[in-house]
């Protein structure tokens, strides 16, 4: 009868210390990866550690990262938008069209942002208003938006953007600090505050964890999701302005394949693809990691397509490692 | 439920028929048997791929790596054919299918063993597989003159007036129809999609079944890799780039619910034929090919709206296995 002894349960008398939690959190893991990559890069190539080449490296990821922040919020709320690259194409095309009509720089910027928001609102209406699954809707609008670009442009291109317009993608604010990079930092800060410090941000997490419960707790689920789709559209519009300005021309195939890179960045940043959890800090560091990988490999003359192997592998490994570690831990316990 | 399925396929058939009639009115002679065979032949690979994707989507997963898998398997057999022309083509087909199967096993085991969401896994392998093509071929293309005559002919030989490529599709469609409707493995795919918890309690291993669907989609992609290279007589890194989403689109138009469990083989075939028809008919009625993308996009959006209104059920967030997770 000795096995009927009451089981002893250990209940921790205090919460895990915040410091320990912070050290073992996803962003700190990413930070270690980023620092390792940085050190590795500076050993691999003598050209890496120069202010100008590092500044150049930021152009690899800032535009995508600007979209990734908004996408992170959307994915936390349990939806997804695959049409972001197509929104860039459409927004850029309409800007080019307005350029032909003689619009000035400020009007072009307005048009770019407006088209972005409009596309986002279109997605939002279909998903929220009609209750359709976002993954399919945005696969559809992805062809639809880019298709309109193709109808307008065909095999042509729009060129000849005004000189002031070039500032957004090519200008420097101070020394090697580009306008794009400053904007990226600003957007990151804004989204950090929005997601982690406001009521709105908390509600996004609630929706992602349980939309029904959120609804019954008085969270305006539909309105928030709609706003998030518009935000993703707006950010795609900003990215369209930056990219068009940097390239100085518009083709319908602009930013092709970016949707998957943006989502990779978000997932790598520790946002759960199932919704409900994640941090902006994670996405911020993930942006640097992707930038460091493509820039470092670029210095070593590795072609872009081979870099994608590393990014794809990184995505899987970074997500698989904690799971494998957990499995091993469980096995050791039993 | 069954009558709803019938409905969708009925309407899709009607729409395709109307489009055929409309096109014929604009350009008489379009409706010839030869042209119909041509359209089916053009859609063959999309049909095969869409069937593989269907099996995966039915279990609430998604396989975004199909096009990369296809391109890599195709490149492997293209390189083998260029280097060892004496290897018979059926062996090459087998090699392509096995390569695809291996990639499917890789996807599937990550989903099954580690429980990583399929959209993340295949997003990763999508870029990995395509990157490997570049490494394998050293960035070069395999051009038309590198292939042996039989390599090219195995998709072109006609039997009863129908090219071999179409026959492969017909055989796979028939096999798939039997598999999905007449075998317990096929039915368990539906069971998981409709209600994972109930499926688990009836003794279906969810992870294992999802693994199986990834193997199917992988093997079919691999087989299509050979078909693609043989039909377009080129092996390059760019083969079928972006095609993964067209395959998903064919499924959605065919009435497959992205939330899993709903959809039929016939619907999927019709969905693929619909897209194949659009790309064939537009040039005939004098619409610029640049319109094709927007029209396909519009068709997908419309299809989703129609699906949703006929399948009134709670929508699910991104392919989440609510409840049971084995």
Boltz contact constraints between the chains, C-beta under 6 A:
constraints:
  - contact:
      token1: [A, 78]
      token2: [B, 317]
      max_distance: 6.0
  - contact:
      token1: [A, 80]
      token2: [B, 318]
      max_distance: 6.0
  - contact:
      token1: [A, 131]
      token2: [B, 315]
      max_distance: 6.0
  - contact:
      token1: [A, 132]
      token2: [B, 304]
      max_distance: 6.0
  - contact:
      token1: [A, 132]
      token2: [B, 308]
      max_distance: 6.0
  - contact:
      token1: [A, 133]
      token2: [B, 258]
      max_distance: 6.0
  - contact:
      token1: [A, 133]
      token2: [B, 315]
      max_distance: 6.0
  - contact:
      token1: [A, 135]
      token2: [B, 258]
      max_distance: 6.0
  - contact:
      token1: [A, 135]
      token2: [B, 318]
      max_distance: 6.0
  - contact:
      token1: [A, 136]
      token2: [B, 252]
      max_distance: 6.0
  - contact:
      token1: [A, 136]
      token2: [B, 258]
      max_distance: 6.0
  - contact:
      token1: [A, 136]
      token2: [B, 304]
      max_distance: 6.0
  - contact:
      token1: [A, 137]
      token2: [B, 304]
      max_distance: 6.0
  - contact:
      token1: [A, 139]
      token2: [B, 245]
      max_distance: 6.0
  - contact:
      token1: [A, 139]
      token2: [B, 248]
      max_distance: 6.0
  - contact:
      token1: [A, 140]
      token2: [B, 297]
      max_distance: 6.0
  - contact:
      token1: [A, 140]
      token2: [B, 300]
      max_distance: 6.0
  - contact:
      token1: [A, 140]
      token2: [B, 301]
      max_distance: 6.0
  - contact:
      token1: [A, 143]
      token2: [B, 293]
      max_distance: 6.0
  - contact:
      token1: [A, 143]
      token2: [B, 296]
      max_distance: 6.0
  - contact:
      token1: [A, 143]
      token2: [B, 297]
      max_distance: 6.0
  - contact:
      token1: [A, 144]
      token2: [B, 294]
      max_distance: 6.0
  - contact:
      token1: [A, 144]
      token2: [B, 297]
      max_distance: 6.0
  - contact:
      token1: [A, 144]
      token2: [B, 298]
      max_distance: 6.0
  - contact:
      token1: [A, 147]
      token2: [B, 293]
      max_distance: 6.0
  - contact:
      token1: [A, 147]
      token2: [B, 294]
      max_distance: 6.0
  - contact:
      token1: [A, 147]
      token2: [B, 297]
      max_distance: 6.0
  - contact:
      token1: [A, 148]
      token2: [B, 294]
      max_distance: 6.0
  - contact:
      token1: [A, 150]
      token2: [B, 290]
      max_distance: 6.0
  - contact:
      token1: [A, 150]
      token2: [B, 293]
      max_distance: 6.0
  - contact:
      token1: [A, 151]
      token2: [B, 290]
      max_distance: 6.0
  - contact:
      token1: [A, 151]
      token2: [B, 291]
      max_distance: 6.0
  - contact:
      token1: [A, 151]
      token2: [B, 294]
      max_distance: 6.0
  - contact:
      token1: [A, 154]
      token2: [B, 290]
      max_distance: 6.0
  - contact:
      token1: [A, 260]
      token2: [B, 123]
      max_distance: 6.0
  - contact:
      token1: [A, 267]
      token2: [B, 120]
      max_distance: 6.0
  - contact:
      token1: [A, 273]
      token2: [B, 117]
      max_distance: 6.0
  - contact:
      token1: [A, 273]
      token2: [B, 119]
      max_distance: 6.0
  - contact:
      token1: [A, 273]
      token2: [B, 120]
      max_distance: 6.0
  - contact:
      token1: [A, 274]
      token2: [B, 320]
      max_distance: 6.0
  - contact:
      token1: [A, 275]
      token2: [B, 317]
      max_distance: 6.0
  - contact:
      token1: [A, 305]
      token2: [B, 131]
      max_distance: 6.0
  - contact:
      token1: [A, 305]
      token2: [B, 134]
      max_distance: 6.0
  - contact:
      token1: [A, 306]
      token2: [B, 131]
      max_distance: 6.0
  - contact:
      token1: [A, 306]
      token2: [B, 134]
      max_distance: 6.0
  - contact:
      token1: [A, 308]
      token2: [B, 127]
      max_distance: 6.0
  - contact:
      token1: [A, 308]
      token2: [B, 131]
      max_distance: 6.0
  - contact:
      token1: [A, 309]
      token2: [B, 128]
      max_distance: 6.0
  - contact:
      token1: [A, 309]
      token2: [B, 131]
      max_distance: 6.0
  - contact:
      token1: [A, 312]
      token2: [B, 124]
      max_distance: 6.0
  - contact:
      token1: [A, 312]
      token2: [B, 127]
      max_distance: 6.0
  - contact:
      token1: [A, 312]
      token2: [B, 128]
      max_distance: 6.0
  - contact:
      token1: [A, 313]
      token2: [B, 128]
      max_distance: 6.0
  - contact:
      token1: [A, 315]
      token2: [B, 124]
      max_distance: 6.0
  - contact:
      token1: [A, 316]
      token2: [B, 124]
      max_distance: 6.0
  - contact:
      token1: [A, 319]
      token2: [B, 116]
      max_distance: 6.0
  - contact:
      token1: [A, 320]
      token2: [B, 114]
      max_distance: 6.0
  - contact:
      token1: [A, 323]
      token2: [B, 114]
      max_distance: 6.0
